[in-house]
């Protein structure tokens, strides 16, 4: 099944950007995934295509309007549902005939369609497509969440600008808030690129070897072990002897130990979660043995 992505943004020209080259770009051309960059302004109701307004209660900056965002999300959900249905087996052989660039295959926005409660829950295929807003107020993005998204039919990503979103959009349209780090960007577009890149590389057939992502950082709760390659010696620094030994058991043990050491020293938060999960698993195993 093709993975479908829609990005709601005020700057559709930023897409596909880096997603148009390397692994993601090749997968896009091969139809393993599709991309529609949707202009949020197309869903404004006035002739000036206004998408923002002053914050309630006063303050600096502007806030993205909830009605405009809701119209854009409703439209994207409807289009994405059609794409998912069209690409689903057994009729999903080959890539959908869609433009990979600026949403050129999207119908002109219907500003009245999707208003009310129907758009909030979606229907059919739309209900299975998560809508994610990139915001520093969101839950930190994890590799586990990325893997869940990559296994689904696709994702709709909403990029914030100005002071952010009207809070009502999250409950009103079941929008998931996601952050890529404790930083503030000019907008959500760069964060959306990160999210999509992380998903696309996990799609079947995108990476050269299916197993190439299994030992990477965060896949098992730890940072990845360090890597080396030729030359064997560089500026007095040599490749660890164990990696030149040919003893695969010792190499695996060394790599596991280095992952643990690096995680404990560089990311104590990850290490605490890893140890907690390991202890919980071991405790659960002991309880199961006792119950038997």
C-alpha positions, 0 to 999 in steps of 0.5 A: 500500500502506498503511504500518503502524506499531506502537509498543510502549510502557508509555504507549500513551495518548501515541499518536497525540499530535501524529501525530493532527493536521496532515498525519499526522493527515489521512493517518491518517484517510484510511487512508494509514497505521495505528497500533497503540499496544501496552501492553508490560505485557500481555505480562508473565507474572505477575499484577502485570504486571511488565516490569522487574527489577534490573540484573545486576551491581548498580547504580541503576534497573531494566531492561526484561525480555527475555522480556516484550519478546520476547513483545510483539515476536513478537505485534506481528510476527504482527499486522503481517504479517497487516496487510501481507498484507491491504493488499497489492495487488490486494486492498489497495484502501481502508484496513484496518478497524483502530483508529488509537488504542490497538491496539483491533484487536489480539487478546488477547496470547498469552504462549506464542505466538512463544517460541523461535527462530521469532519472531526471524526472523519469517515471510512479511510479518513478516520485511520489517517492521523492529523499531526500539528507540529508545535513546541507544545506537543509531545516529543516525537519518538522512534516508536511513534514514527514506526506506528505512523509508517505502518499506517496508510499515511499522515496529515501534517499541519505546520504552524506559524505566528504565535501558533494554533487556536487551541480549539482545533486540537479537540475539534478535529482530533489533532495530535500535537507533536514536538521535534525538540525543545526548540522554537522554529519560525514555522512547522515546515522544517519539523514536518520534513523531519517527521516525514523523512523519519517515516519514509525511510521505514517504508518497505523497499525504501532502505537498501536492506530491510535490517539496516534500521534495526540497530539504529539509535532509539530502536531498542531504547538505546543510542546506537554504538559507534562506527568505524571504517578504513583507514585502520589508523588515522592521526594516531587513532586506531579502530578498536581491536575487537572490531578487527578480530572477526569474532562476531560474538565479541563484536556484538557484546562490545557494541551492546556495551558501548550502546549502554555506556554512551546512552548512560553518559549522553542521554540519562533520560533514555537510560533511566527509561531503558533500565526501568523497562528492563527491570519491569520486563524481568519482574514480569517474567519472574511473576509469570514463572511463580504463577505457573 
